[in-house]
Every structure is written in C-alpha cells, then in structure tokens.
Amino acid sequence: MSDKRKSRRVPDASKEESTIIADYNARYRAAAEGPQLAIERSVCGTDYGVTSFTTAPQAERLIHQLGLRATHRVLDIGTGCGWPGLHLSLRTGCGMVGSDLPLAGLRSAGKRAIEEGISSRVGLVQSSARHLPFRARSFDAIVHADVGTLRPRARRR
Ligand SMILES: C[S@@+](CC[C@H](N)C(=O)[O-])C[C@H]1O[C@@H](n2cnc3c(N)ncnc32)[C@H](O)[C@@H]1O
C-alpha cells in the first residue's frame, strides 16, 4: 500500500492536510536522492532531507536558547525526516517525539534514529498538529521548523 493511501487513515484530516500529506510524501521521497542532499548540505549544513529553512547553526542555537538537557523531553511538530528534533536529541541526550502527517518523512526519521543509536529515546507519531495526542505538560519544550509557513501550492482543476 502506498504512503498516500495509508495516510488517508489520519482521522479527520482536513482537505488542506490531505494536500500536505500528498505533497510532502513526494518531497521526502525526493529528498533522499543525491542531488537534493548535496544542495541541502551546502545550504543548510544538514543531511536529513530537510524541507525547512532551519540551518545547522540555527538548530545549535535552539539547544542553548531552550537550555536543553538529557533529562528533558522535546516535541518537534512537523518533524518531516526528523529535523531538527533528532539533532537536538543527538546533541543533548534529551528525549524527543516527532509528529507529522506524511509517513515517508516519519519512516526516514525512524531509520535515522536507529542509525544514530538514539531510537530508545525517540518517538514518532503520525498526527495532525490541530489535535495532538499528548496530555498537557508532557514536554519541556516544543519546536517546529517552518510548519504552516511553507504551504502546498493550491491545486488547479
Ligand atoms: C517545511 S516542512 C519542515 C519539515 C522539517 N521540520 C524540516 O525542517 O525539514 C513543514 C512540515 O510541517 C508539516 N505540517 C504542516 N501542516 C501540518 C499539520 N496541520 N499537522 C501536522 N504537520 C503539519 C508538513 O507535513 C511538513 O512535514
């Protein structure tokens, strides 16, 4: 079954969210390919398959701004392929939960967490940011990189 068909199971996905799922699934599959990764490395200093404008130095700054430590738990909303949440966990030892709608990115994030040896402190959840499945005060910090700022192009009929 394709990612697109599986992702239709997201409960109450709005029309816009269905477009987001289809668009970003395609982007995250393409991001895993060579030329795009080369551009990402030179522009953002990362190799996660990012679709935001959050660079590696900016992610480093987040660590200090949030005062992240190994005892903390961070939620990365719209994590895509795990950027910047996985990096924050890798650098500080903090727990990290990444949420997003497209499965292609979440799969890539899961693979990366295993490769980096941090999967035991990483959770990945397919969920809309409109109704996150967490209790209040579950996290010490919440981050997001360009969620809601880079919207899919309107489809023409
Ligand atoms: C610009 S991308 C950034 C992805 C990743 N954080 C990065 O830096 O590469 C924005 C992300 O927000 C997610 N997103 C947008 N609207 C959302 C919503 N309503 N619920 C959950 N995720 C959403 C998209 O699926 C996409 O993965």
PDBQT file of the ligand as one rigid body, heavy atoms in Angstrom, charges set to zero:
ROOT
HETATM    1  C1  LIG A 201       8.582  22.975   5.834  1.00  0.00    +0.000 C 
HETATM    2  S1  LIG A 201       8.260  21.336   6.419  1.00  0.00    +0.000 S 
HETATM    3  C2  LIG A 201       9.502  21.166   7.670  1.00  0.00    +0.000 C 
HETATM    4  C3  LIG A 201       9.796  19.738   7.992  1.00  0.00    +0.000 C 
HETATM    5  C4  LIG A 201      11.003  19.509   8.929  1.00  0.00    +0.000 C 
HETATM    6  N1  LIG A 201      10.760  20.063  10.243  1.00  0.00    +0.000 N 
HETATM    7  C5  LIG A 201      12.241  20.113   8.314  1.00  0.00    +0.000 C 
HETATM    8  O1  LIG A 201      12.787  21.061   8.888  1.00  0.00    +0.000 OA
HETATM    9  O2  LIG A 201      12.662  19.629   7.269  1.00  0.00    +0.000 OA
HETATM   10  C6  LIG A 201       6.759  21.567   7.344  1.00  0.00    +0.000 C 
HETATM   11  C7  LIG A 201       6.194  20.259   7.914  1.00  0.00    +0.000 C 
HETATM   12  O3  LIG A 201       5.007  20.593   8.634  1.00  0.00    +0.000 OA
HETATM   13  C8  LIG A 201       4.076  19.559   8.426  1.00  0.00    +0.000 C 
HETATM   14  N2  LIG A 201       2.714  20.084   8.649  1.00  0.00    +0.000 N 
HETATM   15  C9  LIG A 201       2.090  21.097   8.016  1.00  0.00    +0.000 A 
HETATM   16  N3  LIG A 201       0.842  21.250   8.472  1.00  0.00    +0.000 NA
HETATM   17  C10 LIG A 201       0.666  20.290   9.422  1.00  0.00    +0.000 A 
HETATM   18  C11 LIG A 201      -0.427  19.911  10.270  1.00  0.00    +0.000 A 
HETATM   19  N4  LIG A 201      -1.601  20.527  10.214  1.00  0.00    +0.000 N 
HETATM   20  N5  LIG A 201      -0.222  18.892  11.136  1.00  0.00    +0.000 NA
HETATM   21  C12 LIG A 201       0.947  18.247  11.202  1.00  0.00    +0.000 A 
HETATM   22  N6  LIG A 201       2.020  18.533  10.423  1.00  0.00    +0.000 NA
HETATM   23  C13 LIG A 201       1.870  19.548   9.545  1.00  0.00    +0.000 A 
HETATM   24  C14 LIG A 201       4.301  19.114   6.986  1.00  0.00    +0.000 C 
HETATM   25  O4  LIG A 201       3.803  17.811   6.767  1.00  0.00    +0.000 OA
HETATM   26  C15 LIG A 201       5.821  19.226   6.876  1.00  0.00    +0.000 C 
HETATM   27  O5  LIG A 201       6.452  17.989   7.143  1.00  0.00    +0.000 OA
ENDROOT
TORSDOF 0
